[in-house]
Amino acid sequence: MKKIVIATLLSAFIATPALADNTGKFYVAGDFGSATYSGLPGWSNPNVIRIAGGFHFSPVFAVEMGYSMFGDSNTIDPLYGPAAISASSFQVAAVGSLPLSPQFDLIGKLGLASNVEDYSDSTGYTASYSRSDLLIGFGAQFNVNSQVSVRALYDDYGKFDNFFPPMKATSLSLGVVYNF
């Protein structure tokens, strides 16, 4: 019985036709997930929404630009009362793809993130900080067909300010990619 199951699975992978090559084509993506801030003890972890667009230079290499919007993170400061941080990030990254089958790819990203952090508290004090840092990401992508893919990503946006310790952000997200 095991031999029949193994033979069936192998023939399914081998007989699956390759998806259309997206080389020379543009794509758009939308991701939604949960972010985690480090360097900010006591602050809540927000959701993150990301929109991106890219261009496939080959079946295994693309360049992507993206914009991430983090939800508000809140805390109660013992001195200043309620306080909130909102953050955003603009990214440019090289995206590598390792096809494991015609439907399934592992993906990795390496690029630059331009991060912005906005702070406000109940006293009316506001401040804005920005910093560029290395963007590192990895994940998996399931290719539904030659135009639509579903992906799961982990992104590390790096530092958002110059404090010690600095605010850093990472995210886990699910998204959809549409190839033109």
Disulfide bonds with the S-S distance in Angstrom:
none
